[in-house]
Amino acid sequence: MLQQEKSQVDVLIIGSGLVGNSLALALADHAKIAMIEATPANSIQPTDERTLALSFATRRIFQAL
């Protein structure tokens, strides 16, 4: 039988894509965070070949996170 542990979090993030992970990083020092992802962690590919263009300001925000 599967047992579920109840715990409280301040923020529940649905999806671990670019936006979800960025939000988790931004809030990590300020809140207890949980993240739900539809894809099991053991099946996520370590590399992603999609291209992402970031403005200089956005790059600086990510560096700060």
Residue, then its C-alpha position, 0 to 999 in steps of 0.5 A: m500500500l502506498q503511503q502519502e506523507k502530508s506536508q505543507v508548502d508555501v508555493l506549489i508549482i505545476g510544471s518544471g519547464l523554464v518558467g517553473n524552474s525559474l520561479a522555484l529558484a527565485l522563491a527558494d530562499h523565501a518559501k517552502i516550494a513543491m513542484i509537480e511534473a507530469t513526466p517522471a524524473n527518471s525519464i527526463q532527458p538530460t539534454d535539450e536541443r531546443t534553442l532559447a534566445l534571451s535578452f541581456a537583461t533576462r540573462r542577468i536575471f538568470q545569473a542572479l538566480 
